[in-house]
Amino acid sequence: MKKNIARNPLWPDWYNGKKIDEVQFGRAFLEQWPLKCVNGTLYTLDGPVEDESEIKQRILENIEEYVTSGLSKKVTNILETIKLLAFSDPFPIEQDCIHLQNGVYHLPDGSFQESRLFCQNRLSVKYDPKAATPDRWLTFLHELLDDADIPTLQEYLGYCLIPSTKGQKMMIIVGRGGEGKSRIGLVLKRLMGDAASNGSVQKVENNRFARADLERRLLMIDDDMDMNALPKTNYIKTIVTA
């Protein structure tokens, strides 16, 4: 004869005194920490989760006092349940807006939405309509480039902010060492965060793993380009002009 366990009012809804209801726990977890799961990859509002250990740690902190054995396996099972509950179709490719830390900037009308949405690419900076003119940056560009080339660079950088290759251009900045060209890449990496990656044009053409690393990226920066001729440029052309 089964003995009923009196419910402790301090127990969470997903625990009945003997076991954890993984589905109920998962729903409660997602209410507190919103997540989406696209093609097996978890996303927070900040972007893709590269390391799931932080999420596992949060699960552990919630359940450890209710599990007496098999804790590691239980955490893993619950994480898989959360992925199922958080399933989402792939996010749309949005070429008419820019996702920032404090909201979404809409390009067609220049409006700004002060709420964050799930997306593939989020820049690591906040939108500030009252930001001062970047005098130091503009001075740097005038010292590095001819005045006629600055609008070209600015236009190219604008294309880099949206997931589009309609410009069908790859920019190469040529010059002597020590002039400061690398600083443009450093500024872009700081501006774009994980949406930009450092890589090699040679490796992208010749190594499928290097191409896979470009998934979800808006920009790849090759700071020390190998000037040896590429035997072929099939993949580079496809990426730039797709």
N, C-alpha and C positions, 0 to 999 in steps of 0.2 A: 504494500500500500504506500503510495507516494505521500510524502509529508509536505504540505504547503508551507512555503516560507513567507513569513509576515514581511510585507514590503516596508523597507526603511524609507521614510519620506525624504531622506537626504540623498538617496540614490538617483542618478540621472534616469531619464525616461527610457534610455536604451539598455538599461541593465535591470535584470529581474531577480538578482540574488544568486544566480547560477551562471548565467552566460550573457554575453553582449549581443544585442541585436545589431548586426553589422550594417544593415540597410538604414535602420533608424539612426544609428550613430553617424553614418555617412551623410544623411540629410541634415542632421544637426551641425555637423562639421562644416558643410557647405554654406549653411546660413551664416556661420560666424566668419568663415574664410572662403569667399566666393572663388570658385575655380571653374575652368572649362577644360575639357579634354578633347583635343583634335588629333586624330591619327595616332593616338597613344601618348601624345605629349601634353602635359598639363600646362595651363596658362593661368597666371594671375593677372590682375589689371596692369601689372608692370611689364608683362610679356611672358615668354616661355620660361618654364622652370627647368633650368639646366641641371640642377642637382636636387633630387627628391629627398635628400636626407633631412632637410629642414621640415618638410611636411611629415615625414616619419617621426621626427622628434615631437612634433605637436600632437600626433596621434598617441605616441607613447605617454606623454605627460597627462593625457586625458584618461587613459585606460589602465595604467600600471597598477593602481590600487585595487582593480577589479579582476586582474588576471594572475593566477598563481603558477601557471606553467605555460610553456610554448609562447612566451611573450613576443619574441621576434617574428614567429610565424603569424601570430594574430595581427601584428602591425602590418605585415606585408599583405595579408588577406584583406584587411580593412582598406588599405591603400588601393588595391585593385577594385574593391567595391566602390570607392569614391570615384575612381576613373570611369566606371560604368555609369554611375549616377550623374557625372559631370559631362557625359558625352555631348559633343557639339559637332555640327557640320563645320567644314573649314571656314574660317573667317573670310568675308568678301575682300577682294583686292580693291582698296579704296584710293582712287587717284584724284579725288576731289577734296580731300581733307588731310590734315596733319595731326597726328595724335601726340600730345605733349603731356608733361607731368601734371599739369593742372587743368586739362580739358582737351577739347578738340577745336582746331582752327579750320573753318570751312572756306575753301578757296573761292568758290563761285561768287559769294557775296561778302567775303571778308569778315563774317561773323565768328564769334567765339562762344563755344558751349562749355560752361564751367562744370562739367561732369565727365568722368573718365569712362570709356567703354572698352570692352575687350577688343584687342586688335593684334595683328601680327607684328607691327613695328611701332614702338613708342620712343620718341626722342627723349633724351635725358635732361632736358631743360624745360623751364616754365615759360609760358607766353606772357609777355609784359608789354601791353600797348603803349606804356609810358616810358619804355626803356630809352636811355640816352643814346645818342649817336655813337657808334663804336669808333671813336676817333683813333685810338691806338691801332686797331685792326686796319682801318683805312690808310693810316700812315704807313704801316708795314707793307700793304699791297702796293702803294705808290713807290716805295723804295725797292720792291722786288720786281715789279712788272712795269711794262710800258702802260701809260694811261689808257690807250686804246684796248688793251687786253683785259683790263679789270672788269668791264661789263660782261665779257665772255665768260670769265671765271665765275662771276656772280650768277649768270644765267645757268651755267652748268651745275653749280651748287644747289640752285633752286630745284633742278630736275632730280637731284639726289635725295630730296626730302619726300618724294612720293614714289610708290612702287610702280614705276613706269619706265620703259626704255624707248618711249616715242621720240626722244632726242636722238637716239641711235648714235651715241658718241661715247668714246673712251678718251679721257683727257690725259695727256702726257705733258708734264712740265719739265723742260730741259734747261740745264744750266750747270754752272760750276759748283763744286762742293762748298759748303759753308755759307751759302747765300741765304738760307732760311726757308728753302722750299719745303722741307720736312715739317715746318711749323703749320703749314696749311693742313696736312694730314692729322697732326696732333689736335688742332682746333676742331676739325671735323669729327674725330673720334670722341672728343669731349662733348660735342654738341649732340651726336647721334647715339652714343652709348653702344649697346649691343646690336643696334641696327647697322653698324659699320664693323668691318673686320679687317685685320691686317693679313695680307696674303701675298702670293707670288703669281704673276701672269704666266710664267713658265709652268708652274705646278698646276694651275687651273687648266691649262691646255693639255697637260700630259698625265695628270693624276686625278682619277675619279673621286678620291676621297677629298681632295682640295675643292673640287666642284661641289661636293655634297655640303661642305662647310659654308657655302654661300646661300644655302636655303634660308629664307626669311630675312636676308640682309638687303639693305638698300644700297650699300656701297662697299667696295673692296679697295683697300689702299695698299699699293705696292711701294713701300718707301725706299727700297734699294733695288730698283729694277735691273734684272739681268739683261744686258744689252746683246747677248748672243741671239742670233736669228732663230726664230721658231721654225721648225721644219714644216709645221702646218698650223693653221689658225681656225680650224673648223669650230671648236667649242667656244673660243673667244668671240668669234663673229656671232654665233648663236646667242650667247649671253647678252652681247651689246645690242643686237638688232632684233631680238625676239619680239 
